[in-house]
Structure formats: structure tokens, C-alpha cells
Amino acid sequence: MLEFPYNTDCDLLGKFKIDTEYDIVTVRQVIRQYAKDMGMGIVDQTRITTAVSELFRNMYNYAGGGEVLIERGEVESHNALIVTCMDQGPGIENLELAMSDGFTSGQGMGYGLPGTKRLVDRFEIQSVLNEGTTVRIMKWK
């Protein structure tokens, strides 16, 4: 599984599996609660929840599921909620195309990876064919 270097300044809040549609709903609600607990307003809560919904749906549809790490820490002098989504799926064949506006696979919610990137303060992605994809997003408080 592809992983970003772990930031030791972060506190691990939870580690979850996305194996079913129920998991998508449950983990999305957990993230919304963490955002609320950090003091994020309703708009930022909605942004991070929408972003993770797209990422979880991608993991479920294209990779059969994956794993989610939820962390809180200081990033670039900001208090951040950090969500890392990791799968062992087929990977993204053309990452540049997938990150371009207007690209759709025809299966997602319509936001796509570029839309997800616009909803958060920091977006990182790694993908290797036949190994999987890892996406880490951050929302500042």
C-alpha cells in the first residue's frame, strides 16, 4: 500500500476500513464530528465531508475499498484535520488527466479529484498502476 511519510506532529484519531457503502456513511459522519469538535464552521464541515465522500466512493467503486487514517495536527502553522485514503486497487492510469477539470469516469458523484482538491486546503496524491492510490487531504481550522 502506498503511504506518505508519517508526520510525527500529528495525533492519530482513528483508522477505519471502507469495505461497504455503510462504511462510507459511517466514516464520513466520524470525520464531520471531528471537524465540528475542532471548531470548524458548518461550511468547512460540509467541504471536508463532501471531499471525503468523493474519495471514499472512488476507493469503493474502483478499488473495492481501502483504509482511512484520520489525524489532527499542525501543518504549515495551521491546526489541521488530515484524512489519508489508501487502497490497493488498479491505480490511476493517467493521473494528469484524472486531475484535470471536466474529466469524468462516468461513475462518480461528479466532483472528481479536481473538485475534491478545491474543497480542501491541501491535497496530495500518489498512484501506481497495479499497486493502488493514496490521497491525503487537509482542512485547516
N, C-alpha and C positions, 0 to 999 in steps of 0.2 A: 504494500500500500504506500503510495506517495505521501510524504509528510513534509511540512515546512519545519524549519528549525524551531524548536520549542523555546518560547520566551519565558525565562525563569521568573520574571517580574509579574507574571500572571497567576491568578488563582483559578484552579480548575473548579468549575461549578457543577459540571456534570458530563457524563459520557453516555450516549444513547445510540441504539441501533434503529435504523429505518429499514424495516422489513415488510411493513404493511401500510395501507392507507391510514389505518388507525394510528400508527406510529407518527405519521406526518402531522396529523392533527394534534396529538399529544405533545410532541416535542415543540411544535410551533407555539402552543399555549405556554409551555415552560419558558421559552425564550421571551415571549411577551411579558410574562410575570417578572423575569429577571430585569428586563428593560424598565418596567414600572418600578421595581424595587430600587433601581439605580437612580430614579428620579427623572427618567425621560418622560417628556410630554406625550400626549396621545398621538401626535403626528409622527414623532420619531419611533414610538412603539409600533405604529402601523407600518412605517417604512421597513423596519428590521423584520417584522413579521411577514410582510409581503416578499421581501428578498429571500428569506429562508424557505418560504413556501415554494418559490420557483426552484431553488436549489434542491430541496427535498424531493420535489416532483421529478426533477431531472434524474436524481440518483435512483429513484424508484422505477421510472419508466425505461431508462437507458442502461442501468447497471444492475437492476434487480435489488437495489437497496444499498446501504452503506452505513457509515458510522459518523456520528456528530459529536464534536467536543465543544463545550460551552465554557468560556473563560471570561474573567474580568481582570483588567489590569491597566497599567499606564502605557500608552503608546503615543509617541510624538507629543508628549506633555498633555495628553488628554486621557481622562478616565474613559475606558472603552469596554464595550461588550463585544467579545470576539467569538465568532462561530466558525468552526472549521468542519467542512463536509468532505468525507473521504469515501471513495468507492473503489472497487476492483473490477470495474466494467471494461468495456471495449476502448475507452479513451475517446477523445475528440479528434477526429481525423484532420480537420483544418481549424485550428484554434483561432487564427486571424479572421476567418470567415464567420465562425461562431460568435466572435466578439464584435462583429460589425452590425450597425443598425440596419433593421429591415430583414435580417436573416431569421428564418423560422424553419424548424424541422417539421412543423405541422402538428406536433403533439403536445407542445407546452401550453402554458396559460397565456402566452402572447407577450410576456415581458422579455423573455430571453435573458441571456447573460449580460448584454449591454444595459438593459433596463434594470437588472439587479445591481449592476455596478453603480448606476446613477442614484440608487436608493440609499447607498451606504457611504461612509466616509473613506473607507479603504477597502480595496478589492484585490485579491491575489489569486492566481490560478496556475496550476500545473496539470498537464495531461500528457500521458504517454500511451500510444496505441497498445492495446492488449494488456495494459497494466492497470489503468484507471485514471481517475481525475480527483484532484484535491482542490477545493476552493475555500479560501479563508476570507471572511468579511468582518469588518469592524464598524461599529457605530459609536460615535463619541457622545458623551454626556456633557 
